[in-house]
Amino acid sequence: MTRMRIAVLQEPFSIVLREVEVPKLDSRSVLVRVASCALSGTDVRIYKGVVKTRLPIVLGQEFSGVVVEVGDEVEGVSRGEKVVVEPVLYCGKCVYCRRGLYTLCEQVKVLGVNSDGGLAEYVKVPAYAVHRVPAGLSLEEACLTVPVAVALHAVRRAGVGIGDNVLVFGAGAIGLSALQLARLSGADRVVVVEPVESKRRLAERLGAHETLSPRDMEALGDGAERRLGRFDVVIETSGSVDALRHALMLVGKRGRIVVVGAYGREARLLVDLVVRREVTVTGSWLYPHVFRKALDAIARGIVSVKEYISGRYPLARIEEAFREALKPENIRIIVQP
Ligand SMILES: [Zn+2]
């Protein structure tokens, strides 16, 4: 085991397989043999060049596998253990790390975004970044902990509680997880807005009381509020500027809007409305201190991720895998290096 294959994004839409040395371990790291790596929305946006990062890079933030080597100083992780990686690297020393806000670290790096990620046979990660996969949960489902954790942080930032009316924009892996977690938090009614019909149907199977397309929303125009009522909480996962406009239109007085989506451009909010309705607009970034809880929620079967999986490809067919991931009806393509 000295050489391994990796998939390298050289420039947008150009991904190639390379053979390189397996990374050398340091005393506080573990080496993970990757079993499943899901292609996320961020992977797709970097692949298309919409999200800029340093290239070349090995993409893949959502991955799980088996620990095959353990550094000398590592405790609590052993060879042969099944793990999922929380792909956030932090310094542990800056003002935010010292406050426990490690995902807001001044030097934060996300594997697969600005440091090499999981589209490789082996990945070296700090021991603090691995979470043991509970018995009975497949590595394939475990790698989908990331979007559930993103949604869990967002639902907590929104303070969703018993009796709340919740509106979710986007029925990708994050939006569908936010829907499930909002219901688990006691939301009375969850409405989901999503352009792709098969995803709206899935949202309904996962507990949405009603689904609409953005076109339905536009057609309702000023009548949207009369038809849908006002919402206590709006969770915006779609990255659409129009969704943000609708969010403010439909949020109730003292309501909360949590923004998880990435826009890549300026998005406007009608501030007078924020003021007069005393709306709280909150950003939600990554998943501090909730990764383990998200993983356990999947393992216990209270959050279902099975239907997020739209296809499986070996690493050798990585280009095909990305072509599939680009299709809006697919939620997660799993690559098996
Ligand atoms: Zn830090």
Residues whose N, C-alpha, C, O or C-beta is under 5 A from the ligand:
A	BS01	ZN	Y90 C91 G92 K93 C94 C97 C105 E106 Q107
